[in-house]
Amino acid sequence: MISSIVAVSVVVVELFTSQGCSSCPPADALISRLAQSRAQVIPLAFHVDYWDHLGWRDPFSSPEWTRRQMMYTHAFRLNSAYTPQMVVNGSRQLVGSNSLAMSSAIDEASRAKGVGSVALDVSQSGTKITAAVRAEASPSSDVVLVLFENDVSTHIERGENEGRTAKDDAIVRRIVRVGGGSLTKTVTLDADPTWKHLGVVAFVQDRTNLAITAAAIRYL
């Protein structure tokens, strides 16, 4: 099956979270709500790894996701990284469990004029996912491709959330820089055979100010 979608002025909401953080479940629930609505908002949950030594290793955590959060930590001139943290279109950060602040930031971002465009064609054959990306973007922008997974349950056996069953959506599994500026390129992503309910996102992000200016999403 092959299909495509083009979107500009779409809002990308990144959540930096961890199953080892007792403050994160309300933020995870907000991301799940966004994922289930499938509206003009694209949620992405990056599970950081710096909670992993405190009793529970988050099965979705990665030092790569922590590095992405640190990129924002430096850009926003924060004293340190924290969870849960949301970043809306790369331009505004907030406490990830604050639903009112999230809604306000999404509304503001949705009214902003999109810059550039991105289109995405996706097909899957077994564990291989092929994404054809077409972007019109400034030379100072990166085109980024993300593979994510929805609807995963985990019984947490230790740590601050011991005994809880976590229901996670929009879990980032892969992230790839496709290239810079305007481009047409095809990328193949490897998916674990145990991953279900997958989707792919392509977005344009300015390297100078980290603003996400265009995005497209496709569900598999």
Number of C-alpha atoms within 10 A of each C-alpha: 7 11 11 16 13 18 19 20 22 26 29 25 24 23 31 25 28 27 32 26 19 14 17 21 22 15 24 25 16 18 25 21 13 19 19 13 10 12 10 18 22 22 27 28 26 26 28 27 22 18 20 18 11 12 14 19 19 21 13 17 22 17 12 15 22 18 13 13 25 16 14 19 16 12 14 14 9 11 8 9 16 18 22 24 20 29 21 23 28 21 16 16 20 16 18 27 22 15 14 9 15 22 11 11 20 20 12 12 22 18 11 12 12 17 16 19 20 26 23 24 19 24 17 16 8 9 13 14 19 18 24 16 24 19 25 19 22 15 12 12 24 22 26 18 24 19 25 24 22 21 16 14 11 13 13 19 14 15 18 17 20 15 11 14 13 16 15 21 26 27 25 24 22 16 17 14 14 19 17 20 19 19 15 14 12 14 14 14 17 14 18 10 9 6 14 14 13 20 19 24 24 29 29 33 24 19 13 9 14 17 17 26 27 28 32 28 26 21 17 15
